[in-house]
Amino acid sequence: MKLIHTLKCVTVFGLMFAIASSAMAQVTVNTRIGELEFTHDFENGYPTDESIAKLYDEMDFQRATQAYIWAIPIVSAARWHQLDREDHGAKLGDIIIRSTFDQRLGMLTINNDTFYAAFDLHLDESGPTVIEIPQGIDARGSALDMWQRPIADMAKPGKYLFMPPGAKELKDTKGFTVLESPQNGVIVAIRLFAKTDKEKEELSKKVLIYPYSKRNNPPKESRLIYPKTSPMSAPPRGMEYWKLLADIINKEPVEERDRFMVAMLKRLGIEKGKPFKPHAHQTKILTEAVLVGEAMAKANWADRQMESAFYRKGSNWEIATTTVPDQRAKYYDELDGRAAWFYEAVLNNVAMHSSKPGKTQVYLGGYRDSDGDSWMAAPTTCSMFQPTHHRRLFGRSLFMMSVIGQ
């Protein structure tokens, strides 16, 4: 028994001596982020304090770049809301009209010959809200949430009742089309069909927006806002991007699909229910990541490597709307295709995805010349061949490239 006890003591002492000795040694591992040091060896050792700091910084940076790409649709929609409220002074019941070149300038996706009427809903403020398209008005409306997924197409006259997420069911809804919005923020775009813009303006006034609580005494008409021009509606750069993201995360419910991404944002200072006040080190990482994140978004947009971008063999045209409206594939939710489309555009619905010949529409993007060698950018002069059997073909990305080139 005495001998066994002595052997145990020697064994324990030997292990302690071995561990203490190995802690003195270090091994350096070369990686794509530089040299990393570990005690003893990589398989059995610990990262040194310097390597731990470097690894956490890299983890935060990588997460931030991917958060930039993930957040493009909702930050873009938040920017739209921001412009409408802060630059144009829009309130519930107002409709913003864009019918001139200057009014359309700065707005993504907008064609230069289309009359646009649009407005926003903030259901967290107004509660259940009604959009009323009176009988006799030839109009088509599309309502989208802040991830820019369609909530409803308002293709005929009627009273459309938008319910905030999680709202209690209302008893008196006879005569209303009840729509449950997954988010508080809603973007609504209306197309009105009349011969002149003046007629369209008069029809726009008759489209009513009001809280459900005022259903028995609705307004007689909507106020129209005519902006002189619009600042760039693309997501802002620098720390403003993260400020807008933090703000919208605080306003909107977190969906099940986004919980891991929201967890990644926490270390970066973006946390639901808390103000966004990043410290100096977080600010440094976020500032670097927003630049690289946008650079990644540019590559993903300009050289689309997703199957949904394929138009036809031998063509440099691509399908621009590289995400289906609900952003859901069979086994996953869209990420790259969604980011590519919403980096250059806003809004999305089924009508923009037709693949049938005949009277229809499709959004094509052209980013390189006919040889596929050179990028199209201002001040380069570009010409586009339009077959006679095509009544209308918009090379809308030519306009986008001109803006970027300047």
N, C-alpha and C positions, 0 to 999 in steps of 0.2 A: 504493500500500500504506500509506503514511504517513497519507493522508487517511482511508482506511477505518478505520485503528486509532484515529484521533482521534474519528471519529464514534461508534465503539463505546463509547469512554470517556464521551463526552457522554451517550449513551443510557442507560448504566448509572447514571451520576450522576443523570440526570433521574428515573429510576425510583425510586432510593433516596430522592431528595428528595420525590417524590410520596407514597411510602409513609410517610415520616416525618411529612409534613404531614397526611396523612389520619388518622394515629394520634392526632393532637391533637384531631380532631373526634369528636363522639359523636352518636348518634341515640337517641331514646327511643321505645320501642314500648309502647303501652298494651295490656295483656292482662287476662284474668280473674283473674290472680294479682297484678295490680299493674303498675307500670312496670318495664320491663326496658331496660337501656342497652347499646348496641353501638357499637364503634368504627366510624367512617366511615359505614356504613349496614348495615341488617340482612342484605341479600343477600351482602355481601362482607366484613362486619366480624366481630369477635370479641365475645362477651359480656364485659362488664367483670367485675372480681373480685367486686363486690357482686352482680351479676346471676347469676354462676356459683353463688355460695353460695345465693341465693334459689331458683334452678332445681333444685339438688341437694336442698334441703330439700323443695321441692314434689314432686319425683320420689319421694323417700323416703316422704313423707306419703301420696301417692296409692297407692303400692305397698302400704303398710301397711293402708290402708282396704280394699283389695281382698283382701289376705291375710286380714284378719279374716273377710270373707264366705266366702272359699274354705275356711277352716279350721273353720268352725262344726261340721260333723259330727264331725271327729276330736277337737276340743277338748271337745265334748259327751260323747263316749265316754270320753275321758280323765278327765273330771270324774266320770263314773259309777264308773270304776275307783278313782279317788281316794277317793270316799266309802266304797266297799265296804271298802277297806283301812284307811284312816286313821280313819274315823268308826265303822265297824262291826267292825273287826278281822278281816275275812274272810281266810282262807287257802285254799290248794288243798284241795278236799274239803268245803268249807263251802257251804251253800246259804242264801241270805237269803230269809226269808219275809215277805211283806207281805200281811196279810189284814185289818188293821183300818184305820180312817180315819187314825189317827196314824202308823201305819207307812207308809202311802201318801203322806202329806202331804209336799210338797216335790218329789216325783218327777214329771217330765213324762210326759204321755200316759196315766198310770195311771187306770183307771176306779175308781169308789168302791165297786163291788160285785163285784170280781174277785179271786180268790186268785192271788197271784203268787209264783213261786219262781224265783230267778235267781242266777247266779254268774258268775265271770270265769275266764278262763284267761290265764296269762302263759307262753307257750310258750318264751320266751327263758330262763326260769328252770326250768321243769319238763321241757322237752324234749317229745318225743311224748307226748301225753296222751289218756287214754281217758275217754269218757263212756258209762256203761253204763246202759241202761234195761232192767230185767229183764222177762222174759216175765210176762204177767198184769197189767201196769200199763197203764192207759189214759192215755197221756200224749202230748203233742205238744211238741216242742222246736224252737227256732230259734236258730241260731248265726250271729253277725254279726262281721265284722272291725271295726277301729277307724274305718273310714270309714262304718261302719254299712251295709255291703253284705252280703247273705246269703252265708254259706259253705255252709250245709246246713240243710234242714228234717229234723228227726229225727221222722218221723211214725209210726214203728213200733218195737217193742222191738229191742234189739241193742246191739252194742259199736261205738261210733264213735271212730275213732282220728284225732286231730287232729295233723297234722305241721307243725312250724315252717317258715317260708319257707326254701327252700334246703337243707332237711334231706336226708340221704342216705336212699335207699330201704331199708326194713327187710325182712329176709328172712321172718321169722315173722309173717305178718299174716293167716293163715287164721282165718276167723270174725270178722274186723273189717271194718267199712266205713271205708276209708282216705280221709281228707279232707285236702287240702293247703291250709293257710291262707296267704293272701298276706301276713299280718301276724302278729306275735307276740301281740298282744292280741286276745282274743276275748270277746264278751259272749254269754251263753247265757240264754235265758228259757224256762221250762217251764210249760205249762198242764197241770194234772192234773184228771181228770174223776172225781169222786166226789160223794156226796150232801152231806157235811158237810166243814167246814174241818178238823176233827180227822182225818177219814179222809185228806184231802189231805196233811196234815202227815206222817202215817205213810207214805204213798206217797212223799213227797219224800225221806224218809230212805233209801229203797231205790234212789234214783237215785245212782249212784256216780261219783265223779270221782277219778282216780288216774293217776300216771305210768305209761307203758307198761312201764317197768322193773319195776313191781310187779304185772304182769299175772298172775303165778302165785300171788300172795298179796295180792289186793285187799282193801280195807277191807270190813267187814261192813255198815256203813251210813255215811251222811253226817251231819255235824253241822249242825244247823239254828240259824240266828241270827235272833233276833226283835228288830229295832231298835225302840226306843221311839218314835222319829220319825226323819225324814231331813231334813238341810239341803237347801236348794234345789239341785236337780241341774242347773239350767241352767248354761251356761258362766259363769265368774266375770267380773267387770268389772275395769277398770284393768289394771295391770301383771301381775296374776295370770293374765290371759288369755294373755299372751305367755310367761309362765313355763311354763304348762301346755303350750303349743304347742311351745316349745323342748324341753321334756322328752320329749314324745311323738315329735318328729322324731328325737331321738337314739336312741329305743328301736326305731323302726320302719324298714323299708326304704323308700327313696324310689322311688316308681313312676315309670315313664317319662313318664306324663302330667303329673307334678307337678314336673319338673326345673326348668322356667323359674320357677315360683313360688318354689321353694326358693332359686334364684339371687337372686331379688328380696329375699328375707329376709336374705341375707348382709350387706348394708350396714346392716341394722337390728340386727345383733348376734345373729341367730339362724342358727347354722351347725352342720350335722351334724358330730358328733365333737368339738365344742367346748362348754365351759360357757357359759351365758347370763349375761354380765356387761356389760350395756349401759352406755356412758358417759352423762354427764349430757345431752348433746345428743340422743343416740338415745332416751333415756328421755323427754325432752320430746316428741319426735315421736311415739313410740309411745303416750304417754298421750293426746295429742290425737287420734291416729288411731283408737284403740280406741273412743273416744266417737263419732266421726263414722262409723266402720265399723258400729257397732251401730245408729246412727240410720238408715243406709242399709239395714241388715238389717231394721229395723222397717218401713220403707216397703215393702221388697220382700215382707215377710210380710203386712202389713195390707192392702195394695192390690196384689194379685198381678196382674201384667200378662203372665204367661206363659199360653200356650194350654192347658197341662195343668191350669189351675185352673178352666176353664169347666165348670159343671155343667149348666145349661139356661137358655135365654132367659127373661128376666123374673123370675129368681130372684136373691136376694141371697146364697144359699148358694154356696159354692165347694168344689171338690175340695181337701181339705187336703193330701193326699199328692201333692204336685206334682213328685215325681221317681219314676221307675220304680226298682225295688229295686236293679238293678245300676248305676244312675246313668248309663247310656249311651244317647245318642240316635244317630241314624244317622250324623251327621257330626261329633259332638262329645260330650264328657262334660257332664253336667248341672252347672250352677253356680247360677243363680238359683232354679230349682225346688227344687234340693237344699237351698239355704240357707233358703228359705222354710219348708220342712217341718221341718228340724232346728233352726230357731230356736225353734219352739214344741213340739217333740216329740222322742222318741227311737224308734229301731228302725223297721224297714220290711221288709215281705216281700210276696210275691205275693198272699197271702190278703187283704191290706188294699186291694187294687186291683180288686176284682171290679166288673164293669159289667153283669153278668147279673142279670135279675130272679129273685126267688125267695129261698130261704134262703141269705143271703150277708151280706157286710158291706162297708161303704164309710165312709170318714172324710170328713165334711163340716165346713166351718168357716163360721161366721157372725160377721161383725165389725161390721156396721152394722145399724141398725134396719130395719123393713120398708119404710120410704120410701127407704132408702139415704142418708139425710142425716146421721144422728148415729151416732157410734161407741158401741158398747155397752161400758160400763165401770161398775164399782161407784162409788157406791151405787145406780145406776139399777136399777129393778126391770124385769126382762125376762120376757115370757111367750112360750112357743113352742107353736105349733099342731101337733099330731100327728094326722094322718089315721088313722081307725080301722083302715084296712087295713095300716098300718105297725105291725108288732109292736114294733119298737124303733127309735128314731131318736135318736142322741146328738148334741146340739149342744155338743160338747166345748169349742169355743172360747169359749162363754159363761163357762165356768169360768176359762179362761185370761185373758179380759178382766177378770174380777172380781179376779184376782190382781194384774194390772197396774194396775187402777184404784185399788187400795188401796196 
